[in-house]
């Protein structure tokens, strides 16, 4: 923003005032567009970098720590190239305002994550130097710019926060996912012989409703390839209960661990009439209870037990268990 103020104060204030005072909206917009392309494009990068702590600058250095080295030119940083999208902004912060340092080995590490301490050090260093460039005329011009672009900046801030919350919600919560699990059931209560069946299950969760306390209703389809040659297709509608919730940066919460219960229906694709499958005889209903937990940013672990309403072997109602992991989307 300081770059923007200096450019405008050095000969462009009359042009800006004429544009702001213009009565023709079309001409006013075209003139502003010209001023932006001719004068402001390089500077707006700096404006938004200082305001939003854009990652390429804020993520770089331990600015105030003993392990940093002051640099006076961007060319002293071996890992910052002119082709980098943030090159001009980093150059301005170093050469114009002197508020960015590098590591002793001459690197900037632009792709390295920054701590809150490092970000605070960067902002503090820049603010310390602002007084060297700030005058009464700068203050008047800043007020005019704020009045002109305040709504756009506020809208940008709001959009950035929405994106941050959406990302945090996905990383911290169970959310929606698709997954692969191991499924098994025993027709006679044993885990050996021909009466024990197992297979791989493709399944997932799709929320259809959720309230502010993270109670939800979900659809849970599944497709199981059983070792007896059957392909079983089923699906359930469940009510989901949060067991562990996490608060997000906007004050809302997300469920990081759920328990769920519901009912479903399923059968074996292409099976002969009267044949048994994991859900029962032909097409039959079942109850399901399960749990799911957010493991890391992108993965969910899940387990459930399905209880057939009909016999899924001769005179036997064998529970069907599934254990697996899913990818959030």
N, C-alpha and C positions, 0 to 999 in steps of 0.2 A: 504494500500500500504506500510505503514511503517513496518507492520508485515512482509510482503513479502521481503522487503529490508533487514531487520535484519536477517531473516532466511537464505537468500542467502549469505549474507556477512559473516555469521558465519560458514564457512566451505564448502559451496556449490558453491562458485564463480567458482572454477576450473571446476566443472562439467558443469555448465551453459556455460562457455566459450568453452568447448570442444564440447558441443552440437551445439552451434551457428556456430562454425567453421567447423562442419562436412560437408563432401561433398556428403554423401549418403542421399538423401531426406527421404527414408523409415526409415533408422536407426535414422536419426535426429528427425523425427516425433515421433517414438516410444520412444526415450529417453526423449523428451519433455513431452510426455504423462505420462511416469513414474514419472518424476520430479513433474509434476502437482499433480498426485494422492498421491505421498509420502510426498511432502513438501508444495505445494502451495494451495491445495483446501481450507483449513481453512482460509488462508490469503486473497484469492481472494474475499471472502465474504466482508471482510473489505475494500478492494480496491474499489469495486463497491458501497459499502454503502457510503463511503466518497464522491465519485465522483458524484453519482446520488441522494444523500440524500434519500436513501431508506426509505420508510414510517415507518418501524418498529422502526428505530432509530430517524429519524428526526421528527416523529410525536409525540414524547413522552412528552417532558417537557418544561416548561418555564425556559430554561437553565440559563439565566442571570438575571432572575427576583428575587426579594426578597423572593418569595414563594418557592424557591428550596432549596434542602439540598444536600451537597456534599457527595458522597458515595465512598468507596474505594474497594468494592467488589460487584459483581453482586448478591451475596446471600443476600445482604441487601434490595433488591427489591422484595417485596412479590408477585408481579404479573408477574415476569419473571421466567419462568420455563425452566429446561434443555431440555424439549421436544419441546420448541418453535424453529421455524426455524431460528430465528434471535438471539438466545441465545449466540452463540459463538462470533458473531460480537459485541453485546452489552457488553459482558464480556471483550473483547479486548479493546474497547473504554474506559471502566471504569478502568480496572486493569492495562493496559499497558500504556495508554496515558493520563488517568485522565481528560478526557474532556467531561464526561457525568455526569449529576447530576440527582437526583430524587426529588420527592415531599416530604415535611416534614413528611407525614404519611407513608413513606417507600414504596411508589408505584412508578411505572414508566409510567403507562397508555399507553402501547404500541399500543392499538387500537384507541387512541384518535387522532383526526386530529391536525396537527401542524400549527401554524401561520408562516408567513414569518420571523417574528422577532425571533421566537424560532429556526428556521432553521439557520438563520444568526448567532445566539448566539452559536449554536452547532459547526458550521464550524469555527467560530472565535476562540473558545476555543481549537479546535483540531489544528488549524494552529499555535496558540501560543506555543503549546507544540512540534511542529514538530522540532524546532531548537534544542531541547534537544537530538534528535536522528539522526540529519542530519549531514553528514560529506562529505568530498571531494570524498571519495570512493563511498559513497551512491549516489552522483550526477552522477558519471560515470556509475554506475550500473543502475540508473534510466533512463539515456539516452539510454542504451542498451535495457532495457525493453520496453521503448517507441518505439524504432525502430522496435522491434520484434512484439509487440502487438498493435502498434498504429492504424493500419487499422481495426483490430477487435473492438477496443474501439470506433473508429469513427463510424463504422457501427452500433454498439450498441447504441450510442448516437442518430444516425439518426433514428433508429427503434423506440427508446423510444419517440422521438419527434413526429413521425408519429402516434403512438398510442395515445399520449396525444392530438394531433390535432383531430384525429378521434373521441375520446371521447368528446372533447369540442364541435365539430361540431354537434354531436348527441344531447348533452344536451342543447345547445343554439339555435339550428335551428329548423325549422318545420320538415324538413326531410321527410322520409317515415313513414307511420303509418297505423294501422288498428283501426277502431273505431265503436262505437255504437251510433246511434242517434234516435231522435224522429222525425217522418215524419207526416205531415198532409196537407190536401187540402180539399176545399169545392166546390162542384159542382154548388151550387147556390149562393155562396158568403156569406153564413151564417155559423156559427160554432155550429149548433145544428141540430138534426134530422138525417134522413137517408142519406142526401146529403153530410154530413161531414164525411170524412174518415181519419183514422190515423193508424199509425203502427210503428214498430221498424225496423230500417235500419242498416244492416251491411255494412260498406263502408270502404274506405281506399284511400291512395295516394301512387303511385309508380312513382318516377321521371324517365323519359326516356332520358332527356337531361337537362343540366344546363350550363350557361356560367359563366365567372368570376364575373359578376355583379349580379348574382343570379336570372336572368330571366330564367325560366324553362318551360319545357313541361312535362305534367304528365298524367298518366292514372288513372281514378277514377271509379272503379267498385262499384256496390251497389246491395244489395239484400234486398227487403223490404217485411215484413210480414204484410199485411194490415188487418184491422179489418173486412173487408167485405169477408174475406176468400181467397182473392187472394194472390199469391206470385209473386211479380214483380221483374224482373231482368233487370238491365240496366248498362250502362257504358258510360263514356264521356272522351274525349281528351281535355285537357285544356292548355291554356297559363297562366303562373303564374308570377305575378308582385310583387317584394319585396316592402313592405311598411316600413319595419324597418330591418336594417341590423346590425350585430354585428361583430367586428373584432376579429379574433382568434390569438393565440400566434404566429403563423407563418406568420401573416400579411394578410392572406386571410380573406374573409368575408363569413357569412352565413345569410340567411334570417330568421328572428325570427317572421315575420308577413307577410303574403301573401294576395293578392287579386287575384282571378282567374276568367277566363271566357272561355267558350268552347261550344262544341256541343256533343251530345250523342244520343244513340238509346236505346229503352227499350220496354218491353212488359210484359204481365202476363203469367207465366208458366202454360201451360195446359188449358188456357181459351178457350172458344168456339169462333169460328170465328164471328167477328162483335161485340164482347164485348168490353166495355170500361175498361181502367185501368188508373193508375196514369200518364202514359206516352202518352196516346191517345187511339185510336181505334186499336185493335190488336197490331202490332209492329209499333212504330212510333218514330220519332226523337224529340229531345228537345234541347233547349239552357239552359245553366246553368251559373250562376254567384255566387261567394261565397268568403269567407274569412276564413283564418285559422291562428292560433297564437300559438306559443310555450308557454305553461302555466308554467310548471316546467320542471325538467330534463327529465322526461319520458312521459309527457302528452301534448297533443295538443287539443285545442278547435276549433271547426269548425261550420260553418253555410253556407247554400246555398239555392238558389231558382231556381227551374227548371221551364222552360216555355215551355210547350208542343207545337209542331208544328201542331198537330191535336187536335180535341176536345176530352177531356178525360171524358166528360159526354155529354148528349144530348145538342147540340148547345152551348157548353160552353168550354172555354179554361182556366181551373183553374190552377193557379200557385201552385207548390208543394214546400213546405218549409221543410228543415231538419236542426236540431240543435243537436249537440252532442259533444263527446270527444273521443280522440283516444290515443293509446299507440304507442310510437315511436319504430321503429326497424331498 
